[in-house]
Amino acid sequence: MSGCFLSRTGYTIVPISPERYGAAGEWEKVIWSSMFWSARWIRQRLTRRFVSVVRVSG
């Protein structure tokens, strides 16, 4: 059974298939990297917003 993974970095859909990620370790790697990139993306967005708010008020 194949599934799709939605990446927050650019909303790119990466197809995930058992043939490609057969081992559980590979799945873990995919999940951890996606979590890392999501956190990084959110942090960048928040930082950008914070910087713009500081600019406006300052």
C-alpha positions, 0 to 999 in steps of 0.5 A: 500500500502506497501513501503520500507525504505532505511536506510543509517546506514547499507543499511538495508531495513525496510518494512513499511506497513499501518498496522504497521504504521497506525497513521500519528504520527508513520510515523512522528517518522519513518521519523524523526528517519531516518533523525537523523540516516542519519545525524549521519551517514554522520557526522561520515563519515565526521569526520572520513575523516577529522581525516584521512586527519589530520593524513596524513598532520600532 
